[in-house]
Amino acid sequence: MKILILKPSSLGDVVQALPVLRLLKRHRPNSAIYWWIDSPLAPLLEGDPDLAGVVRFERHRWASPRHWPEALQHVRWLRAQQFDWVIDLQSLLRTGAVAWLTNGGLLVGLDEPREGARGFYDIIVPRPSFHTHAVDWYRAVLPALGLPADGDFVWLPPRADVAASIRQRWQTDAARWIALQPGARWDNKRWPVGHFAELVRRLAAEFPDARVVILGGADDAALAARIAGAAPDRCLNLAGQTTLPELVEWLRLVSVLVTNDTGPMHIAAALGTPLVALFGPTEPRRTGPYRRLDAVLQHALPCVPCMKPRCRWPRPLECLTALTPDAVFERVRQLLPPG
């Protein structure tokens, strides 16, 4: 059996969809499974033991008409694979159309109403409720295919070579590490940079044997530099300097992660890494750290969760500013193992 999963973006969404891959392979061990993914995220999945192949979607390149012949050739390649099952876990217009164009034997997608992609599918999988977690919604495609939605699996298998490279390059065994993730796609999902800086000062004062690693993409570099400036001799600023496999292995080795609602939070949750997840406008029961709601800090306001990328509360961003550095520090202190 040949299976194609479409989940091109974003980082957190791809991580949350991985149980579908793991359980498909567990219950159909002889299947050849491929994953269609936006090219910058492909390193997360390349070399994965459960995948027969990673199919790169060149989103930015193919947006230009002069590269449309490449996209057409890509679709022809997909059709030639003769997939038995095509599973669209993004379920927006683009992915629904690509899924349909593969001309697979059976097309399954989510009942996502935003762009009408469900019109492409043979089987449509509804979200049981507004608060159903994304991971559980994705897993619901398995019973629709006659497969169990549960079973043991390793969410993100270790990459020993990457972990060894990290230990050698940054001498990680010399300290306990606390990770910070200050970025997020929406500005109003970001805990204030001044709060992060104050947290670093508290950590440096209270835990002399610990160091802080600041993670994130290149877009987070300015935030990370300001935070690292609170205790330069105790911080390692790696924003924009790690590959996706290195990010995963860093989150496997740290003692605690303090994070906004963003992709690395989902990686840490999948790995079982202790974390403090700082939530503002979004709903943790729906997209929070999976089965880790005890890790969430969220300030109660009448507007929370607003689910909107712009704050319209009279006291802007109060849902995040009210989460004090002292409160976050106390949560970290509870989670940090003895030195």
Legacy VTK file of the C-alpha trace (Angstrom):
# vtk DataFile Version 3.0
C-alpha trace
ASCII
DATASET POLYDATA
POINTS 339 float
0.000 0.000 0.000
1.197 3.491 -0.888
0.071 6.476 1.216
0.566 10.234 0.861
0.126 12.632 3.788
-0.271 16.323 3.000
0.684 18.603 5.886
3.012 21.252 4.451
3.073 23.757 7.325
3.559 25.110 9.949
6.206 23.607 12.266
3.822 23.066 15.173
1.113 21.664 12.902
3.524 19.201 11.310
4.694 18.005 14.724
1.101 17.587 15.902
0.311 15.521 12.787
3.170 13.058 13.319
1.054 10.590 15.354
-0.918 9.893 12.183
2.290 8.792 10.454
3.400 6.714 13.447
0.071 4.922 13.796
-0.322 4.335 10.068
3.074 2.651 10.046
2.259 0.682 13.196
-1.032 -0.663 11.848
0.085 -0.935 8.198
3.772 -1.856 8.638
4.257 -2.808 4.995
2.944 0.492 3.666
5.153 3.038 1.901
4.280 6.453 3.320
5.262 9.792 1.788
4.843 13.284 3.279
4.188 16.432 1.219
5.778 19.373 3.059
6.938 22.933 2.498
10.608 22.793 1.584
12.015 24.767 4.588
10.409 22.250 6.972
11.591 19.155 5.097
14.721 18.620 7.285
12.407 17.829 10.194
11.258 14.676 8.385
14.181 13.700 6.165
15.609 10.360 7.239
12.516 9.553 9.321
12.350 5.763 9.819
8.607 5.604 9.085
8.746 7.489 5.787
9.490 6.118 2.351
10.050 9.657 1.113
9.677 13.373 1.747
8.017 15.258 -1.114
9.056 18.911 -1.118
6.481 21.601 -1.873
8.345 24.686 -3.122
5.776 27.168 -1.911
7.667 30.421 -2.464
9.340 29.343 -5.697
6.142 28.116 -7.307
4.293 31.326 -6.445
6.054 32.857 -9.482
4.391 32.110 -12.853
7.768 31.421 -14.428
8.115 28.378 -12.165
4.629 26.990 -12.813
5.996 24.411 -15.283
7.942 22.939 -12.339
4.765 22.771 -10.285
2.966 21.039 -13.158
5.762 18.503 -13.422
5.470 17.976 -9.664
1.761 17.181 -9.981
2.493 14.744 -12.809
5.019 12.985 -10.567
2.436 12.726 -7.779
-0.129 11.222 -10.147
2.409 8.713 -11.418
2.898 7.335 -7.886
-0.645 5.914 -7.859
-1.206 6.416 -4.140
-3.816 4.152 -2.579
-4.660 6.635 0.175
-4.176 10.403 0.139
-4.646 12.063 3.545
-4.946 15.859 3.651
-4.306 17.100 7.194
-4.068 20.762 6.138
-7.443 20.822 4.400
-7.223 24.245 2.826
-7.899 25.017 -0.829
-4.299 24.522 -1.998
-3.800 21.165 -0.319
-7.271 19.943 -1.183
-6.650 20.704 -4.849
-3.234 19.015 -4.830
-4.710 16.001 -3.034
-7.433 15.733 -5.676
-4.941 16.145 -8.528
-2.912 13.161 -7.281
-5.816 10.978 -8.453
-5.275 8.573 -5.569
-7.506 5.643 -4.779
-9.126 7.200 -1.672
-8.946 10.824 -0.562
-9.479 11.703 3.113
-9.514 15.215 4.601
-10.624 17.258 7.575
-13.915 19.115 7.761
-12.193 22.509 7.743
-14.737 25.080 6.475
-12.461 28.058 5.823
-11.674 27.486 2.142
-14.054 24.755 1.028
-11.427 22.043 0.538
-13.804 19.383 1.859
-15.481 19.374 -1.551
-12.452 17.454 -2.860
-12.640 14.551 -0.418
-14.155 11.065 -0.517
-14.183 10.930 3.298
-14.560 14.058 5.440
-13.494 13.877 9.103
-15.329 16.350 11.383
-13.842 17.993 14.461
-15.931 16.623 17.339
-16.037 19.955 19.154
-14.440 23.395 19.153
-12.179 22.347 22.016
-11.054 19.057 20.476
-7.280 19.190 20.353
-5.688 19.334 16.898
-3.773 16.097 17.565
-6.986 14.226 18.349
-8.664 15.650 15.245
-5.789 14.498 13.053
-5.859 11.060 14.660
-9.569 10.812 13.898
-8.703 10.117 10.248
-7.475 6.670 11.292
-10.870 5.230 12.354
-12.272 6.730 9.151
-9.794 4.443 7.353
-10.681 1.449 9.522
-7.579 1.704 11.719
-7.144 2.202 15.490
-6.380 5.754 16.591
-4.116 4.611 19.410
-0.988 2.590 20.010
2.528 3.104 21.307
4.958 5.148 19.248
7.986 7.422 19.526
6.824 10.873 18.452
10.244 12.207 17.431
12.893 9.469 17.280
16.307 10.536 18.641
19.030 11.523 16.200
22.170 10.375 17.974
24.539 12.023 15.513
22.844 15.406 15.887
22.769 15.133 19.675
26.468 14.248 19.755
27.293 17.216 17.538
25.422 19.552 19.887
27.235 18.203 22.941
30.593 18.644 21.266
29.949 22.043 19.686
28.389 23.759 22.699
29.740 21.650 25.578
26.239 21.079 26.887
27.270 18.572 29.557
28.950 21.329 31.564
25.676 22.853 32.835
21.961 22.455 33.311
20.145 24.216 30.512
16.967 26.263 30.560
15.577 27.095 27.116
13.600 30.182 26.155
11.482 30.562 23.018
10.550 34.280 22.773
9.126 34.347 19.254
5.710 33.515 17.832
3.906 34.054 14.559
1.485 36.597 16.054
2.909 39.560 17.961
0.141 39.199 20.526
1.229 35.638 21.329
4.624 36.936 22.518
5.295 37.339 26.200
6.958 40.778 26.567
10.678 40.796 25.876
11.243 42.768 29.097
9.566 39.970 31.050
11.866 37.418 29.432
14.882 39.583 30.321
13.765 39.860 33.940
13.260 36.091 34.056
16.845 35.616 32.829
18.141 37.885 35.597
16.221 35.870 38.205
17.458 32.569 36.808
21.063 33.776 36.733
20.848 34.922 40.337
19.112 31.841 41.727
20.703 29.018 39.725
24.467 29.617 39.404
24.999 26.171 37.833
22.437 26.705 35.076
22.715 28.324 31.654
20.060 29.721 29.347
19.796 28.884 25.652
17.585 31.161 23.563
16.022 29.423 20.585
14.016 30.564 17.589
14.262 31.469 13.948
16.164 34.270 12.256
13.161 36.557 12.753
13.582 36.154 16.509
17.240 37.238 16.563
16.570 40.810 17.718
14.309 39.634 20.549
16.850 37.025 21.566
19.713 39.559 21.620
17.791 41.847 23.969
17.021 38.955 26.294
20.587 37.636 26.257
21.783 41.110 27.210
20.220 40.637 30.651
22.971 38.133 31.545
25.420 37.840 28.623
27.807 35.476 30.381
25.008 33.009 31.154
23.100 33.033 27.857
23.697 31.234 24.579
21.783 32.981 21.809
21.001 30.452 19.059
18.081 32.229 17.406
18.376 31.597 13.684
21.457 29.402 14.152
20.080 25.873 14.469
18.727 23.415 11.964
15.370 21.802 12.693
16.998 18.524 13.782
19.298 20.516 16.101
16.287 22.359 17.529
14.637 19.036 18.336
17.744 17.659 20.035
18.259 20.866 22.015
14.694 20.556 23.302
15.350 16.947 24.199
18.373 17.826 26.363
17.205 20.958 28.209
15.804 20.719 31.717
12.955 23.206 31.140
11.549 25.221 28.245
9.759 28.563 28.726
7.845 29.245 25.562
5.133 31.164 23.823
2.427 29.332 21.882
4.567 28.311 18.915
6.149 25.344 17.127
8.973 24.530 19.586
6.332 24.255 22.328
4.769 21.342 20.437
8.176 19.733 19.943
8.877 19.946 23.680
5.434 18.518 24.493
6.042 15.629 22.098
9.418 14.915 23.721
8.078 15.077 27.271
10.372 17.990 28.124
9.222 19.985 31.175
7.814 23.283 29.962
6.067 26.494 30.899
3.716 27.458 28.078
2.658 31.122 28.087
-0.749 31.615 26.493
-2.602 34.804 25.630
-5.210 34.975 22.833
-5.326 31.288 21.882
-7.129 28.291 23.358
-4.766 25.747 24.961
-7.381 23.001 24.972
-7.458 23.286 21.171
-3.831 23.950 20.232
-1.863 23.841 23.473
0.824 21.348 24.517
-0.858 18.000 23.937
-2.057 16.386 27.148
0.098 18.873 29.061
-2.435 21.526 30.099
-0.782 21.591 33.511
2.138 23.323 31.769
0.021 26.272 30.619
-0.017 29.695 32.265
-2.880 31.900 31.055
-4.336 35.032 32.629
-8.130 35.057 32.799
-9.791 37.995 31.048
-13.274 38.330 29.524
-11.727 38.355 26.041
-9.521 35.287 26.510
-9.276 33.392 24.249
-10.089 35.894 21.508
-8.375 33.749 18.810
-7.398 36.910 16.941
-3.961 38.124 15.772
-4.621 41.703 16.950
-5.428 42.778 20.489
-8.501 44.985 20.955
-8.675 44.863 24.756
-8.642 48.365 26.356
-5.399 47.470 28.117
-3.430 46.047 25.182
-1.873 42.605 25.632
-2.910 42.414 29.273
-3.445 38.679 28.851
0.348 38.373 28.489
1.712 41.320 30.455
-0.216 40.100 33.518
1.838 36.899 33.501
4.608 38.235 35.714
8.266 37.177 35.613
7.903 36.171 39.260
5.060 33.767 38.455
6.963 32.225 35.564
10.145 31.966 37.630
8.261 30.092 40.368
6.942 27.613 37.818
10.464 27.090 36.429
11.823 26.630 39.952
9.256 23.866 40.569
10.216 22.068 37.373
13.989 22.439 37.460
15.610 19.307 38.892
18.126 19.699 41.712
21.591 20.758 40.591
LINES 1 340
339 0 1 2 3 4 5 6 7 8 9 10 11 12 13 14 15 16 17 18 19 20 21 22 23 24 25 26 27 28 29 30 31 32 33 34 35 36 37 38 39 40 41 42 43 44 45 46 47 48 49 50 51 52 53 54 55 56 57 58 59 60 61 62 63 64 65 66 67 68 69 70 71 72 73 74 75 76 77 78 79 80 81 82 83 84 85 86 87 88 89 90 91 92 93 94 95 96 97 98 99 100 101 102 103 104 105 106 107 108 109 110 111 112 113 114 115 116 117 118 119 120 121 122 123 124 125 126 127 128 129 130 131 132 133 134 135 136 137 138 139 140 141 142 143 144 145 146 147 148 149 150 151 152 153 154 155 156 157 158 159 160 161 162 163 164 165 166 167 168 169 170 171 172 173 174 175 176 177 178 179 180 181 182 183 184 185 186 187 188 189 190 191 192 193 194 195 196 197 198 199 200 201 202 203 204 205 206 207 208 209 210 211 212 213 214 215 216 217 218 219 220 221 222 223 224 225 226 227 228 229 230 231 232 233 234 235 236 237 238 239 240 241 242 243 244 245 246 247 248 249 250 251 252 253 254 255 256 257 258 259 260 261 262 263 264 265 266 267 268 269 270 271 272 273 274 275 276 277 278 279 280 281 282 283 284 285 286 287 288 289 290 291 292 293 294 295 296 297 298 299 300 301 302 303 304 305 306 307 308 309 310 311 312 313 314 315 316 317 318 319 320 321 322 323 324 325 326 327 328 329 330 331 332 333 334 335 336 337 338
